[in-house]
Amino acid sequence: MTNSMNTPVSWLQQAVFYEVYPQSFNDSNNDGIGDIPGITERLDYIRSLGCNALWLNPCFASPFRDAGYDVADYTKVAERYGTNDDLIDLFAAAHSRGMHVLLDLVPGHTSDEHPWFIASSEERHNLYTDRYIWTDSWITGGDGLPFIGGVYPRNGAAITNFFAFQPALNYGFAHPTKPWQQPALGDAALDTCGAMLDVMRFWLSRGADGFRVDMADSLVKNDDNGKPSTIATWRYMFKQIREEFPDAAFVSEWGRPDEAFDAGFDMDFYLDWRWDGVPNGYNMLLRNTDTPMLHDGDKSYFNADSGVGIRAFLNEYEPRLEQARKRGGYLDLITCNHDTARVAPRLSPQEIRLAYATMLLMPGAPFIYYGDEIGMRYRDLPTKEGGYTRTGSRTPMQWDRSANDGFSGASADALYLPIDESDDAPTVADQINADDSLWTAVHDVLALRADSPAFRADADFTVLFASDERRSFVFKRTKDGVSAVVAVNPGRETETIELPVGEGSEARTVTLSYGDPTLDYTTLTLPPQSFAVLQ
């Protein structure tokens, strides 16, 4: 299934996103949980780093058994975070600073406490009877899908998506085989689409600039390879919402840009995948290990001791990038996110600096997870609100060395999660004015990115040097006749690279560097753990 080329909304060309996990970012009312007014208080900080857009993880009413990804009311801000007016004020404050805000849309399931589901679970037929997927008998299994039965008045079992308390909304089946399975884009599925479109309209009309869409590829059940029925469902919804809100942006948690952009999304995440020990390209860069706390044995490219060249990553990345380019969308790299182990402490500050400097200058719109700009560490913590192993990446932002790292004025035992009490815990205050800090590196790279059309989201990407064995990686970005060369050597040995004629010192100078690289005509010398931008 193919689609004509997308035209992503224009503001994404220069967008740099900052992902905020609301409950852990900044607590303005000292109850131990971050909130929306706290985010608004820190907008100037986010802008000063070099980010001009935000993605907020779910901030809607919820029982918080999956940290807000179990939505009980899509149109009401959770009380712990404030009010709808607080969120609307955040939109306005962001816009006044030239910033945009994406909310997190969870279209595939709700909490079992959502009024829609409570009505759907009733024995008598009503307007919500077909809003979720139900079998037709209390003794009928889920036809291979997870289900919960025996706990509702309705004579049937509810199909679930992720956790048992997340019943699946009904977008139909690609190939119905049972009497209770309704078709994709049939009457019930279209009714669900209409309800989700109303959610989008509600927030877009109040100032939201778009959505990151959770599990975007999972709407239609038993879809074929390539997700044609799910793609058709998104096309149906996008046809309507884009006519009403043409400047709204949508980024998908999909991980397959050919499918995501055929569906109509502007952007797709290059997700961190590692199944049965087999990494995808993104995992090869930063997390090529099954032991996220240990440096030894990690085969990721930016581990100085891995001995790995960049070619294996490019073999996985470039075909996906080409799929995105052909369809006009942006394949976005993340530093980390709320579902993924942070790269520290497994990687050192220098390794992280080289990684982020390189990744932030690659194609697409980059996403920085809160705290990654200072090297916040993944920690082995007990599960909180369904986080399990993800909990260690969701700890309070570390602002300074005051009580609770400046996150909250509450008592330590009231905090959403415990702070990092290590003497060397990184903080914004320690790093923001330090020339050699990770914060400064991220800031300087983003400033360079903002200053040159060569680093726009859709600027061309050309590999100038890559190897299976040698550590160095050199690429060129080009747009509107302006180009820049980026080079990195994450390894322990000096490497010398011969650049193509026309890319040497007669045409370029080193404008940003770490580790003292040098350029002598076309000979680029990259000392151990070094990085350079040539413009």
GICORBEL-V437563 format. One line per field, one symbol per residue. ss: DSSP state (A for helix, B for strand, O for the rest). A space follows every 50 residues. Layout:
ss = ???
//
This chain:
ss = OOOOOOOOOAAAAAOOBBBBOAAAOOOOOOOOOOOAAAAAAOAAAAAAAO OOBBBBOOOBBBOOOOOOOOBBBBBBBOAAAOOAAAAAAAAAAAAAOOOB BBBBBOOOBOOOOOAAAAAAOOOOOOOOOOOBOBOOOOOOOOOOOOBBOO OOOOOOOBBBOOOOOOBBBOOOBOOOOOOOOOBOOOAAAAAAAAAAAAAA AAAAOOOOOBBBBOOAAAOOBOOOOOOAAAAAAAAAAAAAAAAAOOOOBB BBOOOOAAAAAAAOOOBBBOOOOBBOOBBOAAAAAAOOOOOOOOOOOOOO OOOOOOOOOOAAAAAAAAAAAAAAAAAOOBBBOBOOOOOOOOOBOOOOAA AAAAAAAAAOOOOOOOBBBOOAAAOOBOOOOOOOOOOAAAAAAOOOOOOO OOAAAAOOOOOAAAOOOOOOOOOOOOOAAAAOOOOOOAAAAAAAAAAAAA AOAAAOOOOBBBBBBOOOOOOOBBBBBBBOOBBBBBBBBOOOOOBBBBOO OOOOOOOOOBBBBBOOOBBBOOBBBBOOOBBBBBO
//
